[in-house]
Amino acid sequence: MSASNEHHRFEDLAFELSRLRIASNVVRATGPVQAGGDQGRDFETYRTYLSRSPIGGSSFVARASDETIVFACTLNKAIEAKVKSDLATIFGGYDRPDAVTYLCAPDVPVAMRHKLQDHCQAQYDAKLTLLDGQTISDMLTDPDTFWIAEEFLSVPAELFPPVVVDEEYQALKEKWLAEPLDGGPSNIAEFLEIKRGMRRATFEQNARPDLDRWIRRMEPLKDIPGLRRKVIYEIAVATLRGKGFLDAEDGALGEYFSTLPIDAPLEDIEDIVYLASYTSTARALGNLRGATDEVDGWVGEAAEAVDRGLQLHAARSSQFRLLSLRGQVEMMDFWHHGATEAAGKAISTWKRAADIAAEDPLSDASTLADLILIIAPALGSRTDFQDLTDKIDTLVSEREGKAAAGDLARDRAVAFAESGQLLLAIDQLQRAKENWFNAETLRGSVLAMLLLSQWYSELRLPHAARYHASMALYTIVRADDDGLGEMSVRSGFLLADTFFLAGEMLSYLACVGLVLPIHSSYRIDPDDAELHDDFARAIAHGAVILATAPVVAPEIVQRTRAIVDGWNVDDAYKEAIEKATKSPPWFGMSHDEVVSKLKAEIGQDFINDALGEVRISWKALGLKWTILAPRRLRRRAEALAATLQIALTDLASTDLVVIPSAVELRLEVGSAKWDTRHEPDNEKLSWVLSLPIDDDKSNDPEVLEREARSSLAFVMQTLRQVSALPQEMLMKAFEARMERGLWKKVEFVRPPGHLMEEARAMADHERDAGPLTVAGPRPSIEPLEHPLMIGPKGDAVLYSKAKAMEMIANRYRRLGPYAAQVVPGLMQVPRIKVMLQAQHDRGIKDWELITIILNIALNQSAKADPSRISAGGMDAYRRELAAASEVLMSGGGPPFDPAWLRSDDWPMHVRTFIMAVTSSWGLVSNRQTPNFDAFRVLLENRFHHLDDDIPHENWFGWADPVEADRSSTEEEPSI
């Protein structure tokens, strides 16, 4: 290429190869800025900057995750000088990329490559990847990239090794790709044969090198009457799906969208919708060449085609297909223009299609399920979307069986997990677990249990994870299926991991000790740690525990060593463990250093299974949850923890408007039935659960199920105390989760009490050695909280900006005259001015200060005549206060005595005021001893208590009067 001075062809080659091998959204720096779609402002800045630079014609940019990558290419043989020069250009702008990928035609010695990489790292603190001629040649021999060599290097297709897929494809290839052909295709049947071959080359990796030849064979068919639109469609699909770009420069796509007949058949309407989707996606990703401004018009043409079809095709199955297509068109508006209302329209349209499918056996609900799987990561948290998936799953289950519905739920779970939406993934996988729980698909159900255990562990909810790992192990043991043996090993190691995560190190080691013989029996090459991550992790954890136990809990050293010595592992591993206990980083760490690592890595103490009482703690919904119990109630405490953790995960996406605080649940025995007692405590929500003593050791199924139901009822009772939602709203939220299967999530296969007992039996470090208790004070370690378990953030469900402004405007309107009469005089008193200034400086709004001052005056009025309370009761007293308030605000009543305003009393007045504001938002407190400070935090964090205000008179004479944001309050009245 260098000899031919074909640098532009090499740039095109480098561009296409980079797009397929490095980052799919790579775009040319010389293209129009708006072609970048939604890539972000920094991305566009790089493109504009580079387009004006000396290497504008040979540089590209892409976003990979959070990184910006700049690509550059050259034919220049003076590689070192050229690369350094281009790097200086790339990093010469204000914005700097994170990495550079450089493609060059000459071969580059390894030493020079390393030298240039070191130069880029040292000079620009960025990574450099250098692909030379030999590397590029190797990459172009792959099936999916060979077309690049054909197109830009004129490499004959025959140089690629013969593609053998199967007999059918080989026959098509020999008939239509042989040279020379004895005549071309002449009718629809022959078109369909070529289409078949081209589709296989488009979507099958092995046949991909033939794709360009299929496209060239298809091209002449445009001239056959009645086939032109079909040919345009097939070439567009092959180019986009097979080569990763769509070319609209020749006008064929525009022609396709503008020539659809008014009475088009359903198949043609489907094609125009699919092609509209392809073109809009290609534009968004920067993979559409030409005609980008016409795409919205093409989508409009597709929408009109569907709407005409709905008028013309009245059959129920046709209406189903057309409504499915209409929803796709509406989703395009959501995907590419961020139109939230369009997503709601799409879901509503698909619900109509599902309603038809429920009555029409010819309407395939599973095709609708495939559609909504694509959009699940974007809309999965919407209630209407969940209702839609429930409806479709029910249809599929009725027609194809529960296993098919389980497959759908599994696919959505994977999609949610891959997009980081673990709560939605868990919800769907719970459904798959249930639908697959039968003899034919039991393996799938067990796999779901194992993945659920892993996901709950990721959320730092070890007891929910333990319940599912134990569930899997229980199911496998009773299935009597040797084919599940390896899965029993995975179940065992996952079960052990839950003890480690809960800070129960002795139990962890004991559980691993029971799993290792199973590991040796059911796994190939069990001693190869590189093949088995869970086994390798157990060895590493064993070394860490042995190394740190003498520092943080000397009392357990003898037992830990005895347990590990009894492990069924090769002596080489025991020697490795022993060596690791005497080596950095753990060996030689101080007590404080070990505790610091425990806080950072697991958020738990080291010996939670060797304390004088059971102590289980975790964080969820912004609350610290603690369960305390005597050791005889360990099983029941762990079962309650599992129930709570599963329920909290299920509710974590629901806005319960949680009052930030802490929850402590203490278990005791002695009552005839479950009994709860709330203990007054302003700092935390404190409960005592008195449990039936007769149920303490019972494994009776009815007793265990009754306990599970009582636990779930107690969860609801607890949530009522931590939530500020009105009772009706809270019950509606809880009932919605029950309808979606919450009960089956906390009681599946066996009740939590039974499975937690099974788990404890696997990890009983006291079985042979007897009880062990670590006494004395322990370090304070706060549990870690996964970000997804914090619960909804931002505006609370009951908050609205308009309502806030209306309430504030009303307060200023009513309080204004009183403020004008009283506040200036108070600000003349130095002591009071300092106190109020301090409140103002910390963000307290004037409407709060004035209301508190008024309340102080009202309190003094009540003190002046206490007989009113006894004379008419509280209702009469409130009426008296309301009347006195009106008098004060209208300028009457006694003057405000500055002596009434004392700094010592201010916190009390603030708390009283906060509860009044809480009520104005419709929030409630169900606790006998409400936490006023927690309510204030709630109002400040989720109701903009320190943010919302409107312009008003500066009665306090602040030097920096706070003006409300005019952009958000243009419709609000001024005072």
N, C-alpha and C positions, 0 to 999 in steps of 0.2 A: 504494500500500500504506500509505503514511503516513496518508492521509486516512481509510482504513478501520481504522486502528490495528491492522494485521495484522502486528505485529512478529514473532509466533511463526512465521508462514508465511515471512517473510523469513529468519529464522534457519534454517528447514528448507531453504529454497532455497540459502542461503549454504553450509550444510553439504554438500548434495549436489554443488554446483558445485565446492567446494573438494576434495571427495573424487575427483572426476573430472579436475580440471585441475591441482591443486597436489600433493597427496599422497594416495595411495589408502588409506592406513591412518589417516586422520583420524578421531578419535572425539570424542564430546561430553564436555565436562568434567563434565556433570551425571550421567553414567551411573555404574553400579557399577564400583568399581576393578577387580574381577576380570575385567571384560569386556575389559580391555586385553590379555589373553592373555600372550604372551611378549614384550611390548614393552620390558620392562626397568623397574627400580624407579624410575629418574628420570622416566620417562614417566608412571607411575602417580602419582608425587608431584605433578607438574604438574596432573594431572586432579583430584586430591583438593583441591589448593590452590585451583584456579580454581573448583571447584564451590561453594566456600564464599565466594567473592569476590562483589562487587556485580555482576560481569558473568558470573556462573556460567551463566545461561541462554543467553547468546549468545556463548560461547567454545568453541573446540575445540582439540585438540592433535594433532600428527602427528610422526612420525619420518621424516626424509628423509636417508638415508645416516647421517652422524654428527651431523646437526643436529636440534634440537628446534624445531618451528615452532608458534607459538600463533596461532590464528585468532580474529578478533573481528568482529562485524558490528553495524550500527546503521541505523536510519531517520532518526536525528536530523539536522536540517539545519544545526545549529551544529557543523560538522565539526571545525574546529580545536580547540575546547575539548573536544569529546567524545573525539577521538582522544588528545589529551594526557592526559586524565583516565584513559582506559582503559589507556594505556601505563603510567601510574604504578601502576595496579592489577596489571597483568600482571607488572611487574618488582618488585612490592612483596614478593614471597615470597623465601624463602631460595634456592630454585632459580631460575635465570634462563634463559629460552629463548635460542636463537641468532638467531631471526628471528621477525617478526610479519607476518602477512598480514591486512589490514583490508579488509572488504567493506562498502560503504555505498551506500544507494540514491541519494542526491543526487549530482549531477555535481560534480567537484572540479577547480578550475582548476590548470593545470600548475604555476604558481608556488607555490600552497599545497601541492601534493603534494610538491614538492622541499623546501619549508620543513619539512614534517612529517618527511620522511625524514632530513633533516639533524639535526633535533631528536632523533630516535630514535637516530641514530648517535652524536651528541655526548653525549647524556644517559645512554644505556644501552649503548653500544657494540654495537648490534645493527642488523640490516637491517630496514627496513620496506617492505612492498609494499602499495600502496593501490589497490584496485579499486573504481572509482566506478560510478554507474548506467549511464553510456554503455558502459564497458568490459564490465560484466556483461551488458548487453543484447546486445552483439556476440558474447560467448561463448555466449549461449543460442541463437544462430541456427545453431550447428553441429549436424550430424545426431545426434551422440551425446549432446548436452545439451538438445535441444529438448523432450524429455519433461519436463524440470524446469520449463520455462516453462508447459507444458500443465498440469502438476499443481499448481504453486504460484501461478501467475499467471492461471490460467483462460484461457490463450491458445488459441484454436481451432486444432485441428490443420490446418485448411485454410489457415491463414496461412503455413505452411511451403511453400516452393516445391514443386511436384509432384515426387514421387520416381519416377524412371524407371530401373528396373534392367534388366529385360529383358522379353520378351513373356510368358514364363511367370509371372513375379511380377506383372506388370500385370494379367494375366487373373485371378489369385487375388485380387488387391486389389479389382478391379472386382466380382467375384462376392461377396466376403465382407465387404468394408468399406464398400460402398455403403449409403447411408441413404435411405429406410428399406429394410430387407431384406424380401423376400417369404418370410417363414418362416425359421426357424433350422435349423441342422444337425440331422439326425435319425438318423444312423447312423455306423458306423466309417469308412466311405469319406470322408464329408464331414468328419469329425473329422481325418482324415489330411491333407485339403487345407488345413484351417485350421492344422494343426500345421506343414505345409510353409511356409506363408506366415509364421507366427510365428517359425519357426527362421531363415528368411532375414532377417527384420527383427532378430533377435537377434544374428546373427553377421556381417551385411553392413552396413558403415558407411552406405552410401547409403540403405538402407531403414530405418535405425534410427528416424527420426521417426514411423514407423507403428507402433512396437512397442506403445505403450499401447492403441491401438485393436485390435490383434490380441489382446492380453490380455483386453480387455473382451469381445471376440467369443468368446473361448475359455471365459470364466467360466460361461455358462449350460449348457455341456456337462457340468458336474459332475452335473446332475440326470438325465442319460441313463443307464439301467442298463448296468453293465459298463464305463463310461468314467470314473467318478469318480477312480480312482487315477491313470489316465493323464493326466487333465486337471491334477490337482494337480502331478504331476511336470513337465509341460510348462510350467506357469505358474512353478514354482519355478526351472526352468532359465532361462526367458526373463528373469525378474526379476533373477537373480544375474548371468548372463552379459551381459545387455543393459543393466541399470541399475546393477549393482554392489552390490546388497544382496539379502538374503534375509529375507522377513518370515514369522515363525513365530507371530505373535501371535494369529492366528485359529484355531489348533489344527489346521489342515489337514495340516501336515507330520507332527505326531504321529499323526494318523489314518492317514496314508499308511504309516508304518513299522509300525503295529500291526495292519494289516489284510491283510498279504500272506498268501495262501493257503499251506497246508502243501505242496501239490503244485504250486507256482507254476512256470510255464514259464521257460525260460532267459532270455528277454527281460525278464521282470519281475524276475528275480534281478539281472540286469545293471543295470536301472534303480535298484533299491534300493541297490546298492553305489555307483553314481555319485552318487546324491542324498546318501548318507551322507558321501561325500567332499566334496561341495559344502558341506553344512552344517557339517562339522568345520572346513573351511578358512575359511568365512565367520565362524565363531565366533572362530577364531584371529586373524583380521584385524579383528575388531570390526565386521563387516558383517552380523551376524545380529541381527535384532530379535526379542527374546523367546525363551523356551524354551532358553536357553543351557545350563541344567543338564541338559537331556534329551538332549543330543547324544551323549554316550558311550553311553547306552542305545540310541539309534538305530543307532550303529555296531555295537553288539552284536547288534541285530536283523539287520543286514545280514550279519554273520559267521555267525549261525545259519542264515540263508537259504541262504548258499553251502554250508555244511556239509550241510544237508538235500539240496540239489541234488546234491552229490557222491554221496550215497547213492541218489538216485532216478534220475539220468541216467548210464547206464553207457557210452554211446557214447564212443569215444576223443576225437572232436572236442568233445563236450560236456564231458568231463573237462578237456580243454585250456582251454576257455573259463572253466570254474569255477575251476580252479587259478589262472588269470590274475587272476580276481576276488579269490580268497582272498589272493593276494599283495598286492593293492591294500588290502584291509582291514587286513592286518598292517602295511603301511606307514603307515596312518593313526595307529597306535599309536606308531610311530617319530616321525612328523612332529610330532604334537601333544602327546606326552607324553615325548619323549626316550628312549623305551625301545629301547636299542641292540640287545637280544636280538630285538626284533620285526623289525628290519631283516634280521638273519640268517635269521629264519624266512621272511620275504618272499622273499629270494634263494633259499633252499632250495626254497620252493614253486614259484617260477618256473623253477627248474632241472628240477623234475618236469614242469612244463608243456612245457619245451623238449624233454625226453626223449620226450614223447608226439608232439610236432611232428616230431621226427626220424623217427618211424615212420609217422605218419598224414598223408597228403598233404592232407587236409581241414583240418588245423590250421595256421593262418596265422602263421608265426613272425614276420612283420613287424609284426603287431599287438602282439606281446610286445616287440619292439624299440622300438615307440613308447612303451610303458609305461616301460621302463627308461631311456629318454632323459630322462624327467621327473625321475627320481631320481638320474641320473648325477652331478650336482654334489655331492650329499650323500654318496654311497657309492662314488664312483669309485676311491678309493684302496684299497678293500678287495680282497683277493685273490679272495674268492669272487665278488664282483661282476665282476671282470675275467674270471674263468672263465666266468661266465654270458654276458657280452657276446661272448666268443670263440665259445661254443657257438652263439649266435643268429646271429652273423655268418657262421659256417660254413654254417648252414642256409639263410640268405638267399642266400648266394653260390651254393650248389648249385641253388637253385630259381629265382632271379631273375637270377643272374649276378654277377660280381665288382663291376660298377659299382654295383649296388644295395647291396652290402655296403660299398662305398666311401662311398655317400651316408650310410649309418648312422654310419660312423666320423666323417665330416665333421660331421654334426649333433652328435655327442657332443663333438667337438673344440671346436665353437663354444660349446656349453653350458659346457664346462670353462673355456674362455678367459673367457667373460663372468662367471664366478664367481671369477676370479683364480687358477685352478688350471692354470697354464701347462704344468707338467710332464705332467699327464694330457692336456692338449690336444695337446701335441706327440706323445705316444704314439699318440693316435687319428688325428691328421692324417698321421702316417707311414703308417698303414694305408690311409687314403684315397688317399694318393699312389700307393701300390703297386697298389691295386685299380683305380684309374683309368688306369693306364699302358697304354693301347692306343689305336688310331687314333680310335675313336669318342669317347672321353672324355679325350683327351690334354690338352685345354685345362684340364680340372679338375685333372689331375695336375700340370700346370705351375703353376697357381694355388696348389696345396698346397705345392709347392716354394718358391714366393715367400713364402708366409705362414710357412713353417718358417724360412726365412732371417730374416724379420723377428722371429720369436719367439726364435730363438737369439741374435740381436743384443740383444734386450731382456734376456736372461739374461746378457749380457756375455760371450758365447762367440763371438768374431768368426770363428774358423776353421770352426766348425760352420756358422755362417751363410754363410760364403764358399763352402763346399762345396755348399750347396743353391742359392745364387744362381747359381753356375757351372753346376750341374746343370740348372737351368732354362734358362739361356742356351744350353747345349750342345744340349738337347733341341729348343728352338725353332729354332735354326739348321739342324738336321738334319731337322726336320719338313717343311721346304719348304712352309710354309703362311703366306701373306701375312696371314691373319686373326690370326696371333700376333705381328705386328710390334710393336704397342703394348706387348705383354707383354715383348718383348725390351728395350724401353727401361726398363721397370720392373726387369727382371732386372739390367740394367747399372748402374742407379743403386743398387740394393740391394747389388750386388757392390762398388761403390765405397765404400759406407758401411762395409763390413766392414774396409776398409783404414784408414779414419778411426778406427774404434773400436779398432783394434789399434795406433794410434799410428804408422801408416805414411803420413805426409802426402804425401810425394812420389808414392808409389804411388797414393794417393787422387786427386791432381790429374791424374795421367797417365790413370787409368781414366776419370775424368769426361771428359777430353779425347776419348777414343774413343767414349764414349756419346753425346755431344752431337750428332754428325752423325746418329745413329740417331734421336735425339729429334726432330731437325728434319724427318726424313723420315716418321716414322710417327705423329706427333701433330698434332691439330688445334690451331691457334694456339700453336705451340711457344714463341713468345716471350712468352706471357702467363704470368708466374710465379704469378699468383693461381690459375690453373687447374691448375698442376702443382707440387705440394708438393716432390717430389724435385728438380725443376729449381731451384726457389727455394732449397732447402737447399744445393744444390751452389754456387750463387752466393754464399750467405752464408758457407759453409765456406771457399771460395776467398779471400774477403776476410779472414777470421780468420787463415788460414794466412799470407797475405802480410803482415798486420799484426804478427804475433807472431814470425815467423821471424827477423827481425833481432835480437830480444831473446834467444831461447832457442837458436838455431842459425844464426848468421850464415853458416856454410859453405853452407847450402842456399838462400840468398836468390836468387842469380842463377838457379838452376835453377827454383825455384818461379815466379819471374816469367816465365821463358821459356815454361814449360808453360802458364800462365794466358794469356799473350799469344797463344798458339796456339789457344786455345779457339774453337770455332765458335759464337759468340754475337753478338748485336747489339752494336754499339759502345756503346750506352747502358748495357748491363750492365757492360761493361768500365770505363766511366767511373764507374759506381756502385761497383764493386769498388775502384777506385783511391781514390774519395772515402772509402769506409768504412775503408780502411787508414790514413787520416790523421784519423780521427774517433774519439771515445770510443765504446764503453768500452775497446776494445783498444788504440788508439793511446795511447802515453804510459805504458803499464803497465810496471812494473819487472820484472826477471827473476823475482824471488821471487813477485810477484803472478801472473805468467803460469803459473809452475810450480804455484802454489796452485790456480789454476783447472783446470789439467790434472789434478791429483790429484782434485779434486772432481767433474769432469765425465766424464772417460774413464778415469782411473786408469792412464794410459800416458804414456811419454815421447813426444816430438814426432817423433823421427827413427829409429824402430825399423827402418826399411828402409835406413838409411844408416850403420849401425854396422859395426865391423870384423868382427863375427860375428853370426849370426842369434840373436836373443834373443826368445823368445815366452813370455809369462807371463800367467796368469789365476788366478782363485781359484774353487774348487769343493769341496764337501764339507768346508769348513772348512780346506782345505789350499791353500797357494800352490804352483802348478805352474809349473815353468820348463823350457823346452827350449832347449838351447844347441847350436849347430852351426856348422861353417864355412860360408861363403856358398855354396859349391858344392852344399851339401846342403839348400838352402832349401826346395826342393819337397818333399823327404822329411820335413823337420822340420814343414812346414805340414800335410802329409798326416797325420803322427802326431798333431799337435795337433788336427786335425779329428776323427780317430778317438777320441782321448781325450775330447774335449769332448762328442761325441755319446754315448759310452758312459757318461760321468759323469752326463749329463742323464738317461739311461735308468735309472741306478741311484740317482739322488738321493733318490727316495722310499723306497728300501730301507735299512733300518738296518744298515749295515756296521760299526757301532761303530768309527768312524774314530778313530785316534790322532792328535790335533792335532799337526801338524808342517809340514814343507815337503818337496816332492819336486823334485829336480833331475835332468833327463835330458840327458846329453851324447851327441851323435851324432858318430861318426867312421867312416872307411872303412878297408878293408884286409882284412877277413875273407872267407872263402869263403862263409859264410852268416851269417844273423842270429845275433849272439852278444851276450850280456849279461853285464855284470860289475858287481857291487855294490861300491861303494867305502865303506869304514868311515867313518862320520860320525855322531856322537851327536846333532848338531843337526838334521840333515835326512837324508832318504832320498836317497842319491846313486847313480845308475846311469850306466854307460857302455854305449852301444849301438854295437857294431861292425857296420857294414853291408857287404854285398858291393859291392865297387868296380865290378864289371861292371854292376850294376843302376843305377848313378848317373844315367845319362842315358837309360836304356832306357824306351821307351813300349810295349814289348811287352805285350799284354794279360795273358799268363800271368805275366810278371814283376811287373806291377803288382798283380795279384790275390794273388800270393804275398806281396807286401809288405804288402797290406792284411790278410791273414790273420795274418801275423807281428806286425803292429801290434796287432791285437786280442788275440792271445795274450800280447803284452807288457803290454797293459792289465791282463789278468787277473793276470799275475805282479806287476805294480805294486800292484794292489789288495790282493793277499795281504799285501804288506808294510805297507800303511797301515791295514789292518783288524786289529782284535783278536779277530775272530770265529774260532772253531775252523774248521779247514780244511773239514770236512764241511758246516758251515752256510754258509760263504762260497761253496763250490762249488755248493750247492743254490740260493743266491740268484742266482749268475751264470748257472747253467743255466736258471733260470726266465726270465731276461731273454732268453737266447738262444732259448728256445722261443717267446717273444713277438716274435721277429723282429729282435733286435739286429743280427745279421749283415747283414740287408737294409737296416738304417738306415745302416750305415757303408760299404756297398758297393752302391749302386743306380745304374743307368744306366752309370756308369763308376767304377772304383776312385778313392779319394781322390787318389792320386798323379797320375793323369791330369787330373782336374778342377782340382786346385790348380795344375798347370802351365798349364792353359788360363786360369785366373784371373790368374796371374802375368803371362802374355803380354798380358792386357788392361791391366795396370798397370805395365808395364816402363818406368820412367823413365830407364833406362840404355841403352835400345835405340839411340837416336841420339846421346845426349850422352856416353855412356861411364860407367864406374864413378864413384861418389862415396862417400867415406867420411868420416864425422865422427869425429874422434879426440878424446882427452882425456876427463876424468871427466864423467859425466852425473848429473843430479839423481836422487835416490832416490825413486821413485814406486811405491807399492804398488797392485797391481791392485784394482779394485773387485769386490765379490762380491754378486750378486743374492741377496736373502733366501731365495728358493726353492732356491738352489743350495747353501745351507749344509748341507743334509741334515737328517735327523730330529733334533729336539731333545727335551729332557725325558728321562724314564726310558729307559734303553737296553733293547734287546730282551731281554737276559739278566738284567736287574734285577728283583727283586721285593722289596717291603717285608717280606713274611713271611720270606723267606730271609735278608735283612739282619739282622732282629731275632734270628733263630735263631742265626746265626753270632756275633753280638755277645754274645748270652746265653751261648753256649758258651765264648767267650773269657773273659768275666768269671768264669764258673764255674771254669774251669781256672786262670785267673791270679789269682783273688781271694786265695788264701792267700799266694802269692808277693808280691803287692802289699802285703798287710798286713804282711809281714815286712820288706820292703826299702824301700818308698816313704817311710814316715814318717821313717826315718833319713836318706834322701837329702835330704828337704826341710829338714833341719836345717842343711845345708851352704849358706851364702848364695849361693855361685857357682852351684850347681846349682839352687837354688830360683828364682833369677832366670831361668836358662835355660829351665826347665820352665814357669815362669809365662808367659814370652814365647810358648812353643808353645801353651799353653792359651788365651792371649788371642787368638791367630790362628785358633782354632777346632779345634785338634787334640784329638781325643777321648781320654779316659783309656785306653781299650782299646788305642789305638795307642801311647801313651806307655809303658804297661806292657810291651807286646810288644817294643818297641825296647830297653827296659832289660833284659829277659830275654835278648834276642839278643846284647846286649853281653856279658853274663855268659857266655853260651855261647861266644862268640868267644874270650873270655879263657881259657875251659876248653880250647879247642882249641890255643891258643898254649902252654898249659902242657904239653901232651903232643903235639907235632907228629908223633911217630912213628906215630900211628894212621893218618895219611893214607897213608903209604908202605907200611904193614904190610898193610892189607887193601883198599886202593883206595877210591874214592869211595863205593861202596855201603856198605862197612863203616864208613866215616867218618860217613855220614848216620845209620846205626844208632847209632853211639856218641853223636852229638849228640842224637838222640831220647831215648836213655837218660839222658844228662846233663840234658836238659830236664826229664824226669820227676822226677829227683832234686831239682833246684832248686825246682820248683813244689811239691814235697812238704815243703819246708823244709830239705833237706839241702844238701850242697855247701859250697864256700867262701863266706864273707860277701862281699857286694858292696863293692868298693873304690871310693869316690867318685872316685878318680883315673882310673878307667876311663871316666868320663862327661865327655868333653871337647867343648866347643862346635865345635872344628874338625872333629871326626869325625862330628858329628850329621848333616849332609847325607848322608854315605855310608850311615849306618844307616837313614835315612829311605828312601833309594832301594832298599835291600835289602828293607825291609819292604813298600814299595809293590808290588814285583814278587810278593811272597808273597800279598798281598791280591788282586792281579790274577789269580793262579792260582786262588784260592779262588772267584772268580766264573766260572771256566771260560774266561777270556780268555787269548789267546796272543800272543806276540811272535815274529814271523818274521824280524825284523831281526837281523843279526849284531851290530849295535851299537845296542841299544834306547835310546830316549830316555826316561829315567826320569821326567823332569819332565813330559813330554807324557802319560805314563801317569797321573801324579798328577792332571793337569788333567782327563783323561778320567774318572777315578774321582770327582773332586769335582763335575764338571758333570753327569754322567749316572748315577752310582751313589750319590749322596748321601753321599759319604765324610765330609763335614764336618757332616752333618745327623743321620744315624741314630745313635741311642743308646737305652739303656734306663736306668731308675733303678738306682743302685748305690751302694756305700759311697764316701764322700769320702776316699779314702786320701791324697790330696795335700793335703787341708785347704784347698781353694779357698775364698776368701771368698764367691764366687758359684757354688756347685755347679750344674752344668748338669743340669736334669731333662729327660728325654725327654717328648715330647708324649703325654700320657696318652690323648688321644682316639684316637691311632693305634697305641697299644701296650697296649690294655687286656688283650689276651690273652697278652702277653709276661711272662715271669717277672721278678721283681725280685731283685736281688742284695743 
